[in-house]
Amino acid sequence: MSDNTLTKADIVERIYEQTSRNRAEVKEQVEDLLGIMKQAVKQDYALLISGFGKFEAYDKKARKGRNPQTEESIILDPRTVCVFRLSRKFRSELNPRE
């Protein structure tokens, strides 16, 4: 596993290099796409991108926890979390059978 991380700026740069659009246009479109994706997860609690995977948000209930420094028992607040599940197709691309 490498330490390289693809950033939003990297995505903008790659799209810019492959198209005839200017950087500002590309950046705005990437921002718009990410905004649509975030809104979908917030409103619908799910975002499916065929051949890639599914982002799903779900509510976690309040639960007991423990402060590891003090060993004190605490109640963790309810919260919404988001998970990503790979599509079968993408999973098989990442883990090809020999």
Long-range contacts (C-beta under 8 A, 24 or more apart in sequence): 8-34, 41-82, 49-87, 50-87, 51-87, 51-89, 51-90, 52-86, 52-87, 52-90, 53-84, 53-85, 53-86, 53-87, 53-90, 54-84, 54-85, 54-87, 55-82, 55-83, 55-84, 56-82, 56-83, 56-84, 56-85, 57-81, 57-82, 57-83, 58-83
